[in-house]
Amino acid sequence: MTLGDFSKQATAYAARPSYPAALVDRLVARVGVGPGDAVADLGAGTGIFTALLADRGLQVTAIEPGAAMRAQALPAPRVTWQAGSFEEPGLADGAVRWITAAQAFHWADPPRALPALARALADGGHLTCLWNNRCNDDSELLRAVMAAVRARVPGFDERYRERDWATVIAGDWFEATAIDEARHTIVMTRDRFRSLWRSHNLLAETAGPDLPAVLTAIDDLLVGHETVDVPYLTRAWTARVRR
């Protein structure tokens, strides 16, 4: 397994949270796309965010480098899947009006990715990068889980969640970003919450052979919990392509 290769986590990925519908609608309105418009979802995984775009009538090219992840995606109208990456998306110049990256752009190499994405956008097109960030401090159980993880994996680092992505995205290729955010809570079964952590590539890669002990510690904390409320802050950065 390598960092960013989700092959071993693909079957657990359905446990990941979706995104608030109102926030998705706000983003659609911000970038000015509508039914029939061509868009691309980069780092699409198994299609969690892709499906939200297709549900709004957009014609989506879902781009995901991992074959195992693409294999887990359910067929959906208005969605075409292809291999590709942020740096080499495989899109023609000016092919799409909007590019999205949900829970994914932290895997990109921005100096290579941003010009490639800018070329793929039509004039006036936009790039949106968004993340579902767990609000660990709002939950006693999540605080305990994070303490158990860090006790066993001191090198585990999710600081990308706190990064000011505006300073990364805006520059030669994209204009200053707008930020949209929304809070939401996902009520997960105990099994789904377990799978959420099993889907975590960064944790798996950082923990290495200690991963089973980490997952066992999480299982121990779940004793007595039939469901888990997982609070999230979804934050999105949107920038218009420079021309």
C-alpha positions in Angstrom: 0.0 0.0 0.0 1.2 3.5 -0.8 0.1 6.9 0.4 -2.9 8.0 -1.6 -3.6 4.5 -3.0 -7.0 3.6 -1.7 -7.1 0.1 -3.2 -7.3 -1.7 0.1 -9.9 0.8 1.5 -12.2 0.8 -1.5 -14.8 -1.6 -0.1 -15.0 0.4 3.1 -15.4 3.7 1.3 -19.2 3.7 1.3 -19.0 4.6 5.0 -17.7 8.0 4.1 -20.1 10.9 4.8 -22.0 12.7 2.0 -22.2 16.5 1.8 -25.0 18.9 2.8 -27.5 19.4 0.0 -28.0 23.1 0.8 -24.2 23.7 0.5 -24.1 21.8 -2.9 -27.0 23.9 -4.2 -25.1 27.1 -3.0 -22.0 26.0 -4.9 -24.0 25.2 -8.0 -25.5 28.7 -7.9 -22.1 30.4 -7.2 -20.5 28.9 -10.3 -23.5 29.4 -12.5 -24.0 25.9 -13.9 -27.2 24.1 -14.6 -28.7 21.0 -16.1 -26.8 19.7 -19.1 -23.6 21.6 -18.3 -20.4 19.6 -18.5 -18.4 19.4 -15.2 -15.7 17.1 -13.8 -15.3 15.6 -10.4 -11.6 15.0 -9.7 -10.4 12.4 -7.2 -14.0 11.1 -7.4 -13.4 8.0 -5.3 -16.5 5.8 -5.4 -18.7 8.7 -6.5 -20.1 10.2 -3.3 -19.9 13.8 -4.5 -20.3 12.8 -8.1 -23.8 11.5 -7.5 -24.8 14.9 -5.9 -23.7 16.7 -9.1 -25.5 14.2 -11.4 -28.7 14.5 -9.3 -28.7 18.2 -10.2 -28.8 17.4 -13.9 -25.1 18.1 -14.6 -23.1 16.0 -17.1 -20.3 14.7 -14.9 -16.9 13.2 -15.9 -15.8 11.4 -12.8 -12.0 11.1 -12.7 -10.4 8.7 -10.3 -6.9 7.2 -10.5 -7.7 4.0 -8.5 -9.3 1.1 -10.5 -10.5 -0.5 -7.2 -12.3 2.7 -6.3 -13.9 3.1 -9.7 -15.1 -0.5 -9.5 -17.1 0.3 -6.4 -19.0 3.2 -8.1 -22.6 2.5 -8.9 -23.7 3.2 -12.5 -25.6 6.5 -12.7 -27.2 8.5 -15.4 -25.2 11.6 -16.6 -21.9 10.2 -15.2 -18.9 9.0 -17.3 -16.0 7.4 -15.4 -12.3 7.6 -16.5 -8.8 7.1 -15.0 -6.9 10.3 -14.4 -5.3 12.5 -11.8 -5.2 16.2 -10.8 -2.0 16.6 -12.7 -3.1 14.6 -15.7 -6.9 14.7 -15.8 -7.3 13.6 -19.4 -9.7 16.4 -20.3 -9.6 18.4 -23.5 -8.8 22.1 -23.2 -12.0 24.1 -22.2 -14.0 20.9 -21.9 -15.9 21.6 -18.7 -17.4 24.6 -16.9 -16.7 23.4 -13.3 -14.2 21.2 -11.7 -14.8 19.8 -8.2 -12.5 18.0 -5.8 -14.3 16.6 -2.7 -12.1 15.4 0.1 -9.3 14.9 -2.4 -7.2 18.0 -3.4 -4.7 17.4 -0.5 -3.4 14.6 -2.6 -2.6 16.9 -5.5 0.7 18.5 -6.5 -0.6 22.1 -6.9 2.2 23.5 -9.1 1.4 20.8 -11.7 -2.3 20.3 -11.0 -3.5 23.9 -11.1 -2.4 24.7 -14.7 -3.7 21.4 -15.9 -7.1 22.1 -14.3 -7.1 25.7 -15.6 -6.6 24.4 -19.2 -9.5 22.0 -18.9 -11.9 24.8 -17.9 -13.9 26.9 -20.3 -13.6 30.6 -20.1 -15.4 31.8 -16.9 -15.1 28.3 -15.4 -14.5 27.5 -11.7 -12.6 25.1 -9.5 -14.1 24.1 -6.1 -12.2 22.2 -3.5 -14.1 21.0 -0.5 -13.6 18.9 2.6 -15.8 17.3 5.2 -13.9 18.0 8.5 -14.8 16.0 11.6 -15.6 18.3 14.5 -13.7 16.1 17.0 -13.9 18.6 19.8 -17.8 18.5 19.7 -18.0 14.8 20.6 -16.7 13.0 23.6 -16.5 9.8 21.7 -14.5 11.4 18.8 -12.1 13.0 21.3 -11.5 9.6 22.8 -11.0 8.0 19.4 -8.5 10.7 18.4 -6.6 10.2 21.7 -6.5 6.4 21.1 -5.2 7.0 17.5 -2.5 9.4 18.5 -1.4 7.3 21.4 -0.6 4.5 19.0 0.3 6.5 15.9 2.2 9.6 17.0 2.9 10.5 13.4 -0.7 10.7 12.3 -1.3 14.2 10.9 -4.5 15.6 9.5 -3.4 19.2 9.5 -4.4 19.5 5.8 -7.9 20.0 7.3 -6.8 23.3 8.9 -4.9 24.6 5.9 -5.9 27.9 4.3 -6.5 26.5 0.8 -7.1 30.0 -0.6 -3.3 30.6 -0.5 -2.8 27.4 -2.4 -5.4 27.8 -5.1 -5.3 31.5 -5.9 -2.4 32.8 -8.0 -1.3 32.6 -11.6 -4.1 30.2 -12.7 -7.0 31.1 -10.5 -8.5 34.2 -9.0 -9.1 34.8 -5.3 -11.3 32.2 -3.7 -14.8 32.4 -2.1 -15.4 30.2 0.9 -18.7 28.5 1.7 -19.3 26.3 4.7 -22.0 24.3 6.5 -22.3 22.1 9.5 -24.0 18.8 9.5 -24.2 15.6 11.5 -24.2 12.1 10.2 -25.8 9.4 12.4 -23.8 6.3 11.8 -24.3 2.7 12.9 -21.5 1.2 14.9 -20.4 -0.8 11.9 -20.4 2.2 9.6 -18.3 4.1 12.1 -15.8 1.2 12.2 -15.7 1.2 8.4 -15.1 5.0 8.4 -11.8 4.4 10.0 -11.0 1.4 7.9 -11.5 3.6 4.8 -8.8 6.0 6.1 -5.7 5.7 3.8 -3.6 8.2 5.7 -4.2 6.4 9.0 -3.5 3.0 7.4 -0.3 4.2 5.8 0.9 6.0 8.9 0.1 3.2 11.3 1.5 0.4 9.2 1.7 -2.8 11.2 0.1 -1.0 14.2 -3.2 -0.5 12.3 -5.0 -3.6 13.7 -4.2 -2.3 17.3 -5.6 1.1 16.4 -8.8 -0.4 15.0 -9.2 -2.7 18.0 -8.9 0.4 20.3 -11.6 2.1 18.4 -13.8 -1.0 18.6 -13.3 -1.0 22.4 -14.5 2.6 22.6 -17.7 1.6 20.7 -18.9 -0.9 23.2 -22.3 0.2 24.3 -22.9 2.4 21.2 -25.4 1.3 18.7 -25.1 4.5 16.8 -22.6 7.4 16.7 -23.4 11.0 15.9 -20.5 12.4 13.8 -20.5 16.2 13.5 -18.8 17.7 10.4 -18.0 21.2 9.1 -18.0 21.1 5.3 -15.8 23.9 3.9 -15.5 24.7 0.2 -13.1 27.0 -1.6 -14.2 28.2 -5.1 -12.0 30.2 -7.6 -12.6 31.4 -11.1 -10.1 30.5 -13.8 -7.8 33.4 -14.9 -7.8 34.2 -18.6 
